Amino acid sequence: MNNRRSGGHRALWVGSALLLAALAGCSSGGPDIVPVSGRVTRNGKPVPFVTVYFQPTSGRPSLGNCDADGRFKLGYTREQDGAKVDTHTVYVVYFPEGSAGPAPPDFKDIYAKYGTPELSPLKIEVKKAMKDLEIKVD
């Protein structure tokens, strides 16, 4: 009888170990998000007060508002900074009603080339955290 009990405990222990190993390999179910920040420039000069979007091949975009020096930090959700690990189409827009300052002087030219995900030729692959990324909208 003692052998049956130890066999049952062994099976329970092995089953528990397998379950824990399986759970350890699982993530929260969401996409991998990594921090991304940088600067938008045109002809070497900052592009201030625009919003930069990173549109992944699937899923929601990340976005960041540029300050007066063209610097941004992407947000994925209100609670989570960063962008999805993926290849992104990058585009920029300007919202006068929500901006901290005036549109860049040549924004019409920028928007004509980089203003929508369909138009923008910019592709950036996000594999890991990116700091001081320069996005050139020349």
LUMPA-568728 format. One line per 8 residues: number of its first residue (from 1); their letters; for each residue x, y, z of N, C-alpha, C, O. Coordinates in Angstrom, 2 decimals, m for minus. Example, Ala and Ser with C-alpha at 12.3 -4.5 7.8 and 13.67 -1.06 7.14 Angstrom:
BEGIN
1	AS	13.19 m5.69 7.80 12.30 m4.50 7.80 13.20 m3.30 7.80 14.24 m3.32 8.46 | 12.85 m2.25 7.08 13.67 m1.06 7.14 12.90 0.03 7.87 13.41 1.14 8.04
//
This chain:
BEGIN
1	MNNRRSGG	0.81 m1.18 0.00 0.00 0.00 0.00 0.86 1.26 0.00 0.51 2.26 m0.61 | 1.95 1.19 0.66 2.86 2.33 0.71 3.41 2.65 m0.67 3.64 3.81 m1.00 | 3.62 1.60 m1.50 4.12 1.82 m2.85 3.11 2.56 m3.71 3.48 3.42 m4.51 | 1.82 2.23 m3.54 0.79 2.93 m4.31 0.77 4.40 m3.96 0.66 5.26 m4.84 | 0.86 4.69 m2.69 0.83 6.09 m2.26 2.02 6.84 m2.84 1.85 7.94 m3.36 | 3.23 6.28 m2.75 4.39 6.98 m3.28 4.31 7.10 m4.80 4.77 8.10 m5.36 | 3.73 6.09 m5.48 3.54 6.19 m6.92 2.57 7.30 m7.27 2.78 8.02 m8.25 | 1.51 7.44 m6.48 0.55 8.51 m6.71 1.16 9.87 m6.49 0.89 10.81 m7.24
9	HRALWVGS	1.98 9.98 m5.44 2.66 11.25 m5.19 3.64 11.58 m6.31 3.77 12.74 m6.71 | 4.31 10.55 m6.79 5.28 10.76 m7.87 4.55 11.25 m9.12 5.01 12.18 m9.78 | 3.42 10.65 m9.45 2.64 11.06 m10.62 2.14 12.49 m10.45 2.15 13.28 m11.39 | 1.70 12.80 m9.23 1.24 14.16 m8.95 2.38 15.16 m9.09 2.21 16.23 m9.66 | 3.55 14.78 m8.57 4.71 15.66 m8.65 5.13 15.87 m10.10 5.40 17.00 m10.50 | 5.19 14.80 m10.89 5.58 14.90 m12.30 4.56 15.75 m13.06 4.94 16.60 m13.86 | 3.27 15.51 m12.82 2.23 16.30 m13.47 2.34 17.77 m13.12 2.21 18.63 m13.99 | 2.58 18.07 m11.83 2.74 19.46 m11.39 3.96 20.10 m12.03 3.91 21.26 m12.44
17	ALLLAALA	5.05 19.34 m12.12 6.28 19.88 m12.72 6.05 20.20 m14.19 6.51 21.24 m14.67 | 5.34 19.32 m14.90 5.05 19.57 m16.31 4.15 20.80 m16.48 4.37 21.61 m17.38 | 3.15 20.93 m15.62 2.26 22.09 m15.68 3.03 23.38 m15.43 2.84 24.36 m16.15 | 3.88 23.39 m14.43 4.68 24.59 m14.14 5.61 24.93 m15.29 5.80 26.10 m15.62 | 6.21 23.92 m15.91 7.10 24.16 m17.05 6.31 24.77 m18.21 6.80 25.68 m18.89 | 5.12 24.26 m18.44 4.29 24.80 m19.53 3.90 26.24 m19.24 3.95 27.09 m20.13 | 3.51 26.52 m18.01 3.12 27.88 m17.65 4.28 28.84 m17.72 4.10 30.00 m18.08 | 5.47 28.39 m17.38 6.65 29.25 m17.43 6.94 29.69 m18.85 7.49 30.77 m19.06
25	GCSSGGPD	6.59 28.86 m19.84 6.84 29.21 m21.23 5.78 30.13 m21.80 5.96 30.66 m22.90 | 4.71 30.34 m21.10 3.62 31.18 m21.61 3.86 32.63 m21.24 4.39 32.93 m20.17 | 3.48 33.53 m22.14 3.54 34.95 m21.83 2.15 35.41 m21.42 1.24 34.60 m21.27 | 2.01 36.71 m21.23 0.71 37.26 m20.82 m0.30 37.19 m21.95 m1.47 37.55 m21.77 | 0.12 36.74 m23.12 m0.79 36.63 m24.24 m0.76 37.83 m25.17 m1.28 37.75 m26.28 | m0.16 38.94 m24.74 m0.09 40.13 m25.57 1.18 40.16 m26.38 2.05 39.31 m26.21 | 1.30 41.14 m27.27 2.51 41.25 m28.09 3.69 41.73 m27.26 3.52 42.34 m26.20 | 4.90 41.45 m27.75 6.11 41.96 m27.11 6.21 43.45 m27.43 6.22 43.84 m28.60
33	IVPVSGRV	6.29 44.26 m26.39 6.39 45.72 m26.54 7.73 46.16 m25.95 8.09 45.75 m24.85 | 8.46 47.00 m26.69 9.75 47.49 m26.21 9.78 49.02 m26.29 9.10 49.60 m27.13 | 10.55 49.67 m25.42 10.64 51.13 m25.45 11.28 51.64 m26.75 12.26 51.08 m27.23 | 10.70 52.71 m27.29 11.25 53.34 m28.49 11.14 54.85 m28.31 10.07 55.38 m28.00 | 12.27 55.53 m28.50 12.27 56.99 m28.44 13.29 57.51 m29.44 14.16 56.77 m29.90 | 13.17 58.78 m29.78 14.10 59.33 m30.75 13.76 60.74 m31.13 13.24 61.52 m30.34 | 14.06 61.06 m32.39 13.90 62.43 m32.87 13.52 62.39 m34.36 14.06 61.60 m35.13 | 12.59 63.25 m34.73 12.21 63.40 m36.14 12.97 64.61 m36.69 12.94 65.69 m36.10
41	TRNGKPVP	13.65 64.41 m37.83 14.43 65.49 m38.44 14.11 65.60 m39.93 13.65 64.66 m40.57 | 14.36 66.80 m40.45 14.27 67.07 m41.89 15.46 67.92 m42.27 15.65 69.01 m41.73 | 16.26 67.43 m43.19 17.49 68.13 m43.60 18.36 68.47 m42.40 18.96 69.54 m42.34 | 18.44 67.54 m41.45 19.29 67.71 m40.27 18.73 68.58 m39.16 19.37 68.74 m38.13 | 17.53 69.13 m39.37 16.93 70.01 m38.36 15.72 69.32 m37.74 15.04 68.53 m38.40 | 15.44 69.60 m36.46 14.30 68.96 m35.80 12.96 69.34 m36.43 12.78 70.46 m36.90 | 12.05 68.39 m36.43 10.67 68.64 m36.87 9.82 68.68 m35.60 9.51 67.63 m35.02 | 9.44 69.89 m35.17 8.73 70.02 m33.90 7.22 69.80 m34.01 6.62 69.99 m35.07
49	FVTVYFQP	6.64 69.40 m32.90 5.19 69.40 m32.66 4.37 68.50 m33.59 3.17 68.71 m33.73 | 5.00 67.51 m34.21 4.23 66.55 m35.00 4.02 65.30 m34.15 4.67 65.10 m33.12 | 3.11 64.46 m34.59 2.89 63.17 m33.96 3.43 62.11 m34.89 3.08 62.06 m36.07 | 4.30 61.25 m34.36 4.89 60.18 m35.16 4.18 58.88 m34.80 3.98 58.56 m33.63 | 3.79 58.13 m35.84 3.09 56.86 m35.69 3.97 55.72 m36.18 4.64 55.83 m37.21 | 3.96 54.62 m35.45 4.60 53.38 m35.86 3.48 52.37 m36.06 2.90 51.89 m35.08 | 3.18 52.03 m37.31 2.11 51.09 m37.64 2.73 49.73 m37.93 3.40 49.57 m38.95 | 2.51 48.73 m37.05 3.07 47.40 m37.31 2.34 46.70 m38.45 1.30 47.17 m38.91
57	TSGRPSLG	2.88 45.58 m38.91 2.24 44.85 m40.00 0.86 44.34 m39.59 0.00 44.16 m40.44 | 0.65 44.12 m38.29 m0.68 43.78 m37.78 m0.81 44.32 m36.37 0.16 44.36 m35.61 | m2.01 44.74 m36.03 m2.24 45.25 m34.68 m2.25 46.76 m34.61 m2.17 47.46 m35.62 | m2.34 47.24 m33.39 m2.49 48.67 m33.14 m1.17 49.42 m33.29 m0.10 48.86 m33.03 | m1.23 50.68 m33.72 m0.01 51.48 m33.82 0.42 52.03 m32.46 m0.36 52.06 m31.51 | 1.66 52.45 m32.41 2.18 53.23 m31.28 2.36 54.64 m31.80 2.51 54.86 m33.00 | 2.33 55.61 m30.89 2.51 56.99 m31.32 3.20 57.80 m30.24 3.19 57.46 m29.06 | 3.80 58.89 m30.70 4.47 59.80 m29.78 4.42 61.21 m30.30 4.55 61.44 m31.50
65	NCDADGRF	4.23 62.16 m29.41 4.20 63.59 m29.78 5.61 64.16 m29.67 6.30 63.96 m28.67 | 6.02 64.86 m30.70 7.34 65.49 m30.71 7.30 66.82 m29.96 6.33 67.57 m30.05 | 8.37 67.09 m29.23 8.48 68.37 m28.54 9.10 69.40 m29.50 9.21 69.13 m30.69 | 9.49 70.55 m28.99 10.04 71.63 m29.81 11.35 71.22 m30.49 11.74 71.83 m31.49 | 12.02 70.20 m29.96 13.28 69.74 m30.52 13.09 68.47 m31.37 14.07 67.82 m31.73 | 11.84 68.11 m31.68 11.56 66.94 m32.50 11.67 65.62 m31.78 11.58 64.56 m32.42 | 11.86 65.64 m30.47 12.04 64.41 m29.69 10.69 63.81 m29.31 9.73 64.52 m29.01 | 10.64 62.48 m29.33 9.42 61.75 m29.00 9.73 60.50 m28.20 10.87 60.03 m28.16
73	KLGYTREQ	8.71 59.99 m27.55 8.74 58.70 m26.87 7.42 58.02 m27.22 6.35 58.57 m26.98 | 7.50 56.81 m27.79 6.29 56.13 m28.24 5.50 55.55 m27.07 6.06 55.10 m26.07 | 4.19 55.58 m27.24 3.28 54.93 m26.30 2.44 53.91 m27.06 1.95 54.19 m28.15 | 2.29 52.73 m26.47 1.48 51.67 m27.08 0.04 51.76 m26.58 m0.91 51.67 m27.35 | m0.09 51.94 m25.27 m1.39 52.20 m24.63 m1.16 53.33 m23.64 m0.04 53.80 m23.47 | m2.22 53.75 m22.98 m2.05 54.80 m21.94 m1.13 54.33 m20.82 m0.43 55.13 m20.21 | m1.15 53.03 m20.56 m0.37 52.48 m19.45 0.98 51.92 m19.88 1.83 51.65 m19.03 | 1.21 51.74 m21.18 2.42 51.06 m21.63 3.13 51.84 m22.73 2.56 52.10 m23.79
81	DGAKVDTH	4.38 52.20 m22.45 5.22 52.89 m23.44 5.82 51.87 m24.39 6.01 50.70 m24.04 | 6.13 52.32 m25.60 6.87 51.49 m26.53 6.11 51.14 m27.79 5.05 51.70 m28.09 | 6.70 50.20 m28.53 6.14 49.73 m29.79 6.25 48.21 m29.84 7.09 47.61 m29.18 | 5.40 47.61 m30.63 5.38 46.17 m30.82 6.64 45.73 m31.57 7.10 46.42 m32.48 | 7.20 44.60 m31.18 8.32 44.02 m31.91 7.76 43.55 m33.25 6.98 42.60 m33.31 | 8.17 44.24 m34.34 7.59 44.00 m35.66 8.25 44.97 m36.64 9.07 45.80 m36.24 | 7.89 44.88 m37.89 8.28 45.87 m38.88 7.15 46.89 m38.96 5.98 46.53 m39.07 | 7.52 48.17 m38.91 6.54 49.25 m38.84 6.66 50.18 m40.05 7.75 50.45 m40.55
89	TVYVVYFP	5.52 50.67 m40.50 5.48 51.81 m41.41 5.39 53.03 m40.51 4.54 53.11 m39.63 | 6.28 53.99 m40.73 6.34 55.19 m39.89 5.79 56.37 m40.68 6.20 56.61 m41.82 | 4.87 57.09 m40.06 4.31 58.29 m40.70 4.10 59.37 m39.66 4.06 59.10 m38.46 | 3.97 60.62 m40.14 3.84 61.76 m39.23 2.63 62.61 m39.61 2.31 62.77 m40.79 | 1.97 63.13 m38.60 0.83 64.02 m38.80 0.98 65.22 m37.87 1.79 65.21 m36.95 | 0.18 66.24 m38.12 0.15 67.43 m37.27 m1.30 67.74 m36.95 m2.13 67.87 m37.85 | m1.60 67.86 m35.66 m2.94 68.18 m35.20 m2.91 69.56 m34.55 m2.49 69.68 m33.40 | m3.34 70.61 m35.25 m3.24 71.96 m34.70 m3.98 72.13 m33.37 m3.52 72.84 m32.48
97	EGSAGPAP	m5.13 71.47 m33.23 m5.93 71.65 m32.01 m5.29 71.04 m30.77 m5.58 71.49 m29.65 | m4.43 70.05 m30.92 m3.84 69.41 m29.75 m2.35 69.64 m29.62 m1.72 69.09 m28.72 | m1.79 70.43 m30.52 m0.34 70.61 m30.55 0.13 71.64 m29.53 m0.59 72.56 m29.15 | 1.37 71.45 m29.10 1.99 72.39 m28.17 2.59 73.58 m28.90 3.07 74.53 m28.26 | 2.58 73.56 m30.23 3.17 74.65 m30.99 2.74 74.62 m32.44 1.94 73.77 m32.84 | 3.27 75.55 m33.23 2.87 75.66 m34.63 3.42 74.52 m35.48 4.39 73.85 m35.10 | 2.79 74.31 m36.62 3.26 73.30 m37.56 4.63 73.70 m38.11 4.92 74.89 m38.25 | 5.46 72.72 m38.41 6.74 73.05 m39.06 6.47 73.80 m40.37 5.46 73.54 m41.02
105	PDFKDIYA	7.35 74.71 m40.77 7.11 75.53 m41.95 6.86 74.72 m43.23 6.07 75.15 m44.08 | 7.50 73.58 m43.38 7.35 72.80 m44.60 6.52 71.53 m44.36 6.74 70.50 m45.00 | 5.58 71.62 m43.44 4.82 70.42 m43.11 3.99 69.90 m44.27 3.78 68.69 m44.38 | 3.52 70.77 m45.15 2.74 70.29 m46.31 3.57 69.34 m47.16 3.06 68.33 m47.65 | 4.84 69.66 m47.34 5.74 68.77 m48.10 5.98 67.46 m47.35 6.01 66.39 m47.95 | 6.16 67.57 m46.03 6.37 66.37 m45.20 5.13 65.48 m45.27 5.23 64.27 m45.48 | 3.97 66.09 m45.11 2.72 65.33 m45.10 2.46 64.66 m46.46 1.95 63.55 m46.51 | 2.81 65.34 m47.55 2.59 64.78 m48.88 3.34 63.46 m49.08 2.89 62.60 m49.84
113	KYGTPELS	4.47 63.32 m48.41 5.27 62.10 m48.58 5.16 61.13 m47.40 5.22 59.92 m47.59 | 4.98 61.66 m46.19 5.04 60.84 m44.98 3.78 60.92 m44.11 3.82 60.53 m42.95 | 2.67 61.41 m44.66 1.50 61.71 m43.84 0.51 60.60 m43.60 m0.38 60.74 m42.76 | 0.64 59.49 m44.31 m0.27 58.35 m44.09 0.53 57.06 m44.21 1.60 57.04 m44.82 | 0.02 55.97 m43.63 0.75 54.70 m43.76 0.78 54.21 m45.21 1.70 53.48 m45.59 | m0.18 54.60 m46.01 m0.20 54.19 m47.42 0.86 54.92 m48.25 1.40 54.35 m49.19 | 1.15 56.18 m47.90 2.12 56.98 m48.65 3.56 56.80 m48.17 4.49 56.76 m48.98 | 3.74 56.69 m46.88 5.08 56.76 m46.30 5.98 55.61 m46.76 5.61 54.44 m46.68
121	PLKIEVKK	7.18 55.97 m47.24 8.15 54.94 m47.62 8.99 54.44 m46.43 9.79 53.52 m46.57 | 8.80 55.06 m45.25 9.62 54.72 m44.08 9.20 53.40 m43.46 8.05 53.22 m43.06 | 10.15 52.47 m43.38 9.94 51.19 m42.71 11.03 51.05 m41.66 12.22 51.22 m41.95 | 10.63 50.73 m40.44 11.58 50.52 m39.37 11.26 49.22 m38.68 10.12 48.98 m38.27 | 12.28 48.36 m38.56 12.09 47.09 m37.86 12.47 47.28 m36.40 13.59 47.66 m36.08 | 11.51 47.01 m35.52 11.74 47.09 m34.09 11.96 45.67 m33.58 11.05 44.85 m33.59 | 13.19 45.39 m33.14 13.54 44.07 m32.61 13.80 44.14 m31.11 13.58 43.18 m30.38 | 14.29 45.31 m30.66 14.64 45.50 m29.26 14.46 46.98 m28.94 14.15 47.78 m29.82
129	AMKDLEIK	14.66 47.33 m27.68 14.51 48.73 m27.26 15.39 49.63 m28.14 16.52 49.28 m28.48 | 14.83 50.79 m28.51 15.55 51.73 m29.36 15.52 53.11 m28.70 14.45 53.63 m28.40 | 16.68 53.67 m28.49 16.80 54.99 m27.87 17.58 55.87 m28.84 18.52 55.40 m29.48 | 17.20 57.11 m28.96 17.87 58.07 m29.85 17.76 57.67 m31.33 18.68 57.91 m32.11 | 16.65 57.07 m31.70 16.38 56.72 m33.09 16.13 58.00 m33.89 15.31 58.82 m33.48 | 16.82 58.19 m34.99 16.58 59.36 m35.84 15.66 58.95 m37.00 15.97 58.03 m37.76 | 14.55 59.66 m37.12 13.62 59.44 m38.22 13.76 60.63 m39.15 13.39 61.75 m38.79 | 14.29 60.39 m40.33 14.53 61.46 m41.31 13.35 61.53 m42.28 13.02 60.55 m42.95
137	VD	12.73 62.69 m42.33 11.64 62.93 m43.26 12.09 63.95 m44.31 11.46 65.00 m44.50 | 13.19 63.61 m44.99 13.80 64.49 m46.01 13.09 64.36 m47.34 13.47 65.01 m48.31
//
